[in-house]
Amino acid sequence: MMAQKATSFGERLRRLREAAGLTQEELAERAELTVAAIAALERGRRQRPYPHTVQALSDALGLSGEEKEELVASVSGRKSAAVAPVASSVPGLPVPPTPLIGRERDVEAVGKLLLVERARQVTLTGPGGVGKTRLALEIASEHQASFPDGAVFIALAPVGDPSLVIPTVARSLGLAEVAGQPLPDQLRSYLRDRQMLLVLDNFEQVLDAAPDVANLLSSCPHLTVLVTSRAPLRLRGEREYAVGPLRLPELNRIPAPEEAAQSDAVRLFLERARDVSPAFELTRVNATAIVAVCRRLDGLPLALELAAARLRSLSPTQLLARLDQSLPLLSGGARDLPERQRTMRAAIEWSYQLLQEPE
């Protein structure tokens, strides 16, 4: 007797959907997926969906524990005996609350590294407060359609132990401990055939984990990694992209408001000033002081945002006069920012704490 052919994930998904009396459109709506994604899964064009996608489909179909296990086990390349519990959610890309200002050239240049030159590991480097994380999010969002398995953002700032980087990545992708199958092995198996962009944010305090990233790239030929760090990882094949401050206006003469507004630094300053004072405008009276503030802060985005927040109580001229005590003044960042980004002193201290005693 011939062995019965195993049911593919797509076939099993279609049968379960039809048994539930749902159309592809109805299942997509329940699972918060697109109709195209459901169709691609059922037709076998996508054979290895994310764990969180399988979880969403299972919940939408109201599957029992046994049915869910059978669905997970039908994913190509997995065996039911080694199936990891599926996480209820997996972070994709956080949605920033404000638009990115003045980084068009950077987004284009890094996109070229990733998609044209096919660099598999790009590191955005620069000092604290220069906007590496925000730029990385914009790049990933702009180009995630070029990665069939999507882009995932992984925050490493809370991770102080380099040995925890790979387990953190694995858990962020929805993988969990399974007897006899360590998380690093699961992660390599999960990513081996996936065309995915991983964004590893704030790598500077776990630089000793750089060889683990190299091993992951070696084991997973279709994986691409975008890193933000105050120092490069120094891996073979790494492409370092230095993120500089925002473009500043010239100060060799009194600038006209429309001329000053062409500067990226001034544009960011004005946008954040309007957050605290919606009626704030760039005028001939305040243009010189605003340009001087932006130059005094070297076009550093975090410093500009913190300074602009002070305009709820200071005029641009008063703000400029007080910047001689810039670190105490540059505080009061948004409460939903990490602690290290709420003051310029904290941003500098984050780097200082990474130094060894001789340094």
Secondary structure, DSSP 8 states (H G I E B T S, - for coil): --------HHHHHHHHHHHTT--HHHHHHHHT--HHHHHHHHTTS--S--HHHHHHHHHHHT--HHHHHHHHHTSTT--GGG-----S--------SS---S-HHHHHHHHHHHHTS--SEEEEE--TTS-HHHHHHHHHHHHGGGSTT-EEEEE-TT---GGGHHHHHHHHTT---BTTB-HHHHHHHHHTT---EEEEE--GGGGGGHHHHHHHHHH-TT-EEEEEESS----TTEEEEE---------SS---HHHHTTSHHHHHHHHHHHHH-TT----TTTHHHHHHHHHHTTT-HHHHHHHHGGGGTS-HHHHHHHGGGHHHHS----TTS-GGGS-HHHHHHHHHTTS-S--
